[in-house]
Amino acid sequence: MKSRHILFACLAFGLIESVLAQEPDSLMKMVLEHNRSLNVAREALQVEILKAGTGNTPPDPEVEFGYLFGKPSDMSNRIDFGITQQLDFPTSYIYRSNLRKIRVSRSELVYILTRQEVLLEAKKLWIEQIHLNQLHSLLTKRLQQAEIIQDQAERQLEAGEIGLLEVGQSNLLVACIEGETDDVSSRLKSNRLSLKEITGGFAFESKDTLLPQPVSFISDSLLKAYRQGPSTLLYQHDLDMKEEEKNLAVSNHLPKLSAGYYSETVIDQAFRGVHLGVSVPLWENINTVKRAQSEVVRAKAEMDRFKYQQEREILQKLNELENLCSRVIKLEKALESANSLELLATVLQNGEISFSEYFYNSDFFFRNQQLLLRYKRDMLMKEAELMKLYM
């Protein structure tokens, strides 16, 4: 790319709202409501939210009761009673609370990313459905023309104007097109099954043969959006979690506190009072802090690697999209200046070209029509991948 500010001249200008307006709304609504993967992801989100809310409370208090029988029997029995509560260093609860918030936010990002992937798959299936409809329509017209040429060849054979070679070529052309049509019909059925699966079992079929207009991209704006997108935020949350876990490890290495009430009763004497305790941090968490610090360094490295890979992939897709756009423009102009299938059939019937010339030229024109449809499909597929962020 000569410039990071690339505006494709071949693409229609539009904002994000216009992109969303071009979405197959009914399909996306069905997917959001009934897709099984999204239903699982939603339940998983609720589980993670509940899971993140546990573990930030002090341990349960301990209650002790002792009844000791005196000996000899004339001695009174002894009764002991105590309640003890252990507490971590106070900052530990602050860091655990921060971790809970980060984990909840991270779980929400995981759901958003899952939703984007599912909606992207649905969008691609929808684009493929329309592409196959276009291809089927093109093949149907091509088959009708081939059958007309086949009838003409048989009549000319009876009149002695052509030989068996030309008739065989016309029969072969019809057979090839029928085979391609059957193949496209099979692909349409398979695509419908995939659409039914992604909608949670609800049938969705589009007979439309018009693809939506592409949109414009400015690479710097798109890169900025992805740098602030959920994928990047997910790595940032992972780093934040490691930072808080490091802080928590440091806090857990500080002394733990304990406090309680204790009473002892013997004969006619009773002793009651409170007791306080503090742990001595020696070896219990001796390597935990070092490991947490290493985890932070690794999380930073992973985030940097992801940012680089993401930017490279986006620029690569933009470059591929630009190349596809250029191919579409050139091929459309070339097909406009070339002889159409209808014109070729007419000049053949008028005897201006031979059957061999017709078969070669018509097949060459038809193959390029198919190629143009494929380029347009690939262009919209690539665009959908880039627009996944906004789904």
N, C-alpha and C positions, 0 to 999 in steps of 0.2 A: 504494500500500500504506500502510495506516495504521501498520503496525509492521514492523520488519525481522524480528521474531520471529513468523513466520507458520507456524502449524500447521494444516494443512488438516483440518477436521473430517470431511470426506467420505472421507479416505484412511485406510487401515488402518495401524496403528502397526507399525513393524518396524525392525530394525537392518540394517546392511549385509550381514550374513551371510544374513538372510532374503531380501534382494534377490537375492543370488547364487544362493540355493536355488531361486528362481523362474526363473532363467535356463534356456533350453532347452539343457541340458548337452550332449546328444549333438550338437547343431548346433554349439555353440561349440567342442567338442573337434575336430570335423571341420574347422572353419575354421582353428583353430590349427595343425593337422597338415598340411593340404593346400592352404590358400589360396595362390595363386601370388604375390600381392602381398606376403604375409608371408614367403614363401620368398625373394623378391628382397630384402626389407628385412633379413632375417637375414644373407644373404650380404654385403649392403652394409655391415652393421655390422662384420663381420669384416674387410672391406677397409679401413674407416675406422680400426679398431683397429690394423691393421698399418701403415697410412699414418701414423697419429699417432706411431708408435714410431720413425719415421725422422727423420734430420736433427739429432739431438742428440749427434753424435759429432764429434770433431775431423776436419779434412780428412786425407786420406792423406798420409803422409810423402813427401818428394821425395828421390830418390837420384840423385846426379850422379857421372858417371865421365868423366874426360878423359885421353886418351893423345896427347901432342904429340910429333912427331918432331923431333929436333934437327937443326940445320943450322949450320955444316958437319957432315959425317957423323961426324967424330970426337967430336962432342958427344953426350952421353947424352940419351935421351928423357925427357920429363917426364910424370909420372903424377899426376893429381888425382882425389881421391875425397871426396864429401861427402854427408851425410844431414841434412835439414832438416825440422823439424816446426813447423807454424804453429798457434797457439792463439788463440781469442777470449779476451776478458777473462773471468776465471773465473765471474763472476755470470751470464754469458750462458747457461751450461749449466744453472744453477739455474732460470732463467726458462723455458728450453725444456722442461725436465722438468715444470715446473708446467703449461705449455701442453699437453703430451702428456696429462697426467692429465685436464685439463679437456675436451680434444677427445674422449677416450675416453668420459668421462661424458656429454658432449653427444650423441655417436653413440648411446649407449644410450637416451637420452631420445627421440631421433628415432625409434628403433625402437618404443619404448613408445607414442608418439603414433600411429604408423602402425597398431600393433596395436589401439589403442582405436578408431580410425576404422573399421577393418575389422570389428571386433566390433560396433560400433554399427550399421553397415550391415546386418550379419547379424541383429541383434536387430530392427531395423525391418522387414526382410523377413519375419521370423517373425511379428511382430505383424500385418503386412499379410496374411499367409497365414491366420491365424486369423480376422481380420476378414472376409476374403472367404469363408471357410467359413461364418461366421455369416450373412453376407448371402445366400449361395447357399441355405442352409437356410431362411432367411426367405422368399426368393422361391419356393422349391419349395412351401412350405406355401401361400403366397399364390396360386400358380398352380393348385394343387389346388382351393382354394376357388373361384377364378374359373371353373374348368372345371365345377364343380358348379352354379354360378349360370348358366353358359352353357347347360347341359342343361336346367335349370329354365325358363329363358327360352324355349327352343325348344318345350318341352312346353306352356307357357302360350300361346305363339303359335298352336300347333295347336288349342288349346282356345278361342282367340279372346279370351283374357283380357288380352293385351297386344298392342302393335303392333310394327311392324318397327323402330321407333326404339330400343326397349328391347333387342331382339335384337342390333341393330347395336352398341349400347353394350357389351353383354356380349362380343361378338366382338372389339371393339376392346380391351377390357380384357385379354382372354386374349393377344392379339397383342402388346400392350405389355409384359406381364409376361414372355412368352416371349423378347422381344428383350432385356430387362434381364437375364434369366437367362443367355442366350447371351453377353452382354457380360461378366458376372461370371465365367463359365466361361473366357472368353478371358483375362481378367485373372489368373485362377488359373494358367493355363498359363504365362503370361509371368512370373509371380512364381516359379513352380517353376524356370523356366530361370535366373532370377537367383539363386535359392538354389543351383542346381547349379553355377553359375559361381563363386560365392563360396566354395563348398566344394571347389573345385579339380577339378570334374568328377564328384563323387559325388552321386548323387541323394538328396535329402532332401524328404520330404513329410509334412506334419502334417494330419491330418483332424480335429484338435481344434477345438472351437467355444467353448472356455472361455479367456478371457484371464486372465492373472495379476492378483492383487489389487494395486492401487497401494500406494505406500509414502508415509510422511510426510516432510516436509522442514521443516527450520528454516533460514531463509535465512542467518543469521549463521554457523552451523556449515558450511553448504555453501560460502559465500564463503570462509571460512577454509581449507577443504580445497582450493579452487581456487587460493588465493593460495600454497599450498605444493605445488601440483600440478606435473606435468611440463611443462605449457605455460609456466607462470611460471618454472620452473627453467631452461627452455631459454633464455629471455631473460636470466636471471641469469648463465647460463654464457656467453652471448655477451658480456655486459658484463665478466665475469671474464677472458675471452680478450683483450678489448681492453685491459684493464688490464695483463695480462701482456705483451702485444705492445708496449705503451708502455714498460714496464720493459725489455723486451728491446731496443727501439730505443735507449733511453738507454745500455744496456750495450754495444750494438754501436758506439756513438759513442765509446766509450772506446778507448784504445790496444790494438792487437792485439800479441801476443807471438810470437816465433819463437826457436827454439833448435836447435842441430845440432852435428854433428861434421864436421871438415874436415881433410884431409891433403893434402900436396904433397910429391912426391919428385922431386928433380933430382940427377943424377950420384950422388954418395955422400951427399947431404944429404937429410934428411927432416924435414918440418915437420908436426906433428900438434897438434890442439887443438879447442876448442869455440868456437862463436860465438853470440852472443845479439843479438836485434833487437827493436825496438818501432816500431810504426807511429805516425805523427803525424796525429791526427784533425783534418783541415781541412775538406774540402768533400764527401767521399764520401757521408755521411749527414746533410747539413746540414739538410734539411727533413723527414727521416723522423720525428723526435721530435714536431715540430709536427703532422704529419699524424696520428700515433698519438694525440696528445692530443685532436684533433678527433674521432677515431673513438670515443674513450671518451665524450665529451659526447653524440655522436649515439646511442650504445648506451643511455645512461641515458634519453634522451628517448624512444627507441623502447620501452623497458621500461615507462616511466610511461604512455605511450599505450596499450600493450597491457593493463596492469592496469586502467586506466579502462574500456576497451572491454569487457574480459572481465566486470568487475563489472556494467556496464550490461546486457550481454546476459543474464547469469544472472538479474538482477532482473526483466528483461523476460520471460524464459521462466517464471519463478516466477509472475509476474502472469498470464500467459496460461494457465498450468496451473490457477491458482486460478479463473479465469473459466470454463474448461472444466469444472472440478469442479462449480461452481455450476450450470452449464447441465445437467449430467448429473442432479444431484439434482432440479432443478425439472422436467425433462422426464420423469424416471421417475415422479414423483408425479402429473404430469398424465396420463400414459398409464395409470397405475393407476386413476385416477378416470374415464377415458374408456371408451366402449364398445369392446370387443374385436372383432376381425374375426369370431370365431366367433359372438359374440352378434349382430352385425349380420346375418350370414348366416341365423341362426335366425329373427330377427324379420322378415326379408324373406320367408323361406319361409312364415311364418305370416301374411303379408299385412299386417303392422303398419306397414311403410314401403314406399315405392315404389322402383322400380329406380333412379331418378334420385337419390333420397336415399341409397340404399345405395352407389351408385358414388361419390358425393361424400364421404360419411362414411368409407367403407372406404379410399378413396385417401388422405384426410387422415390417418387413423390410421396407415396403412402408411408414408407418407412420414415421419412423425415417428418411427416405429420405426427406419427407416433412419438418420434424423438422430441418434438416440440411439446407434446402433452407431458412427457416424462420430465423434461426440464422445468416446466411450470409446476408440476407436482413437487419435484425436489426443492424448488425454490421456496414453496410455501411450507414444506416440511422443515427446511432450515430456518425459516423465519419463525415457525412455531417454537422451535428449540430455543431461539434467542428470546422470544417473548414469554417463555415459561415463567419468568420472574413475576409477571403481572397476572398470572392465572390464580 
